Amino acid sequence: MILGVLAALATPAIAQAGTSTGTLGVQLTLAGTCGVQNTTLDFGLQVFTPAPVNSAGSVDVICTPGSSYSVDLDGGLHLQSAVRRMYFNSGGAGPLAIDNFLSYALYKDAARTVFWGTCCSGTAITGFTGNGMVQHQPVYATAFISGTAPGVYTDTVMVIVSF
């Protein structure tokens, strides 16, 4: 024990001459972001009719709260001369394939007077603001069935969200 006391006395003490202060900056930059949930606009089962058939659905977008965004729709996989078309193969593969197309249009308004999509004589929809939750932007559609073969017609339209 005497050796421990002597060793403690022999150790030089660390002297403090003063203190100094500064700051530590803390920062986080949150980028605005948006995402699109895939949905399907379904015309359902239809019978041959010379009259156009209407349907409606939604483009579902989620954006960071406060983020401004716009939504555009491309022409789909089978666009021809600014007209969207759904496709059905009523034959087989290769030379047996029989390509069938059914024209349709997508609109911004329920009256179906304003085309949606810069591809197709329309425009993107602007002026949306994200709220952090899924926002359902309605899309209205008309299909033109006259003169087409029976079958399941499909197309895929790309949703472009700019923010």
C-alpha positions, 0 to 999 in steps of 0.5 A: 500500500505504501508503494501505491501511495508513493507511485501516485505521488510520483505521477505528474499531474495533468494541468488544465490551463483553460477551456476553448469552445467551438460549434459543430454544425449538423445538417441534412438535405432532404431531396424531394422525390416522387414515385408511381404505383402501377395501376390498370385501367380496365374496360372490362368485358365488352361486346362488339359495338360501333359506339365508343366505350368509356372507362376511368382509372387513376394514376397513383403518385406519391411525392415528398410533402411540398414537392411540386410535380407534373404527370405526363403519359407516353404513347404506349407500346403501339402508338401510331400517328399520335393514336394510342392502340391496344394489341391482340394477336389472334393467330400464332407465332411468327408467320401465323401471327395476326396482329389486331389493334384497337384504338383508344384515347386517354383524357384529363377530364371526365368530359373527355375533351382534353387529351392527356399526353404530349405524345398524343395531341395533349399535354402533361398535367402540372400544378400538383403538390405532394403531401407524402401520401398516395394521390390518385390523379383520375384518368379517363379513357375511351376505346373504339371497338368497331371492326376488331377481332374478339380477344384480350387487347392490352397496352402499357403506357409509361407514366412520367412524373417530373418534380 
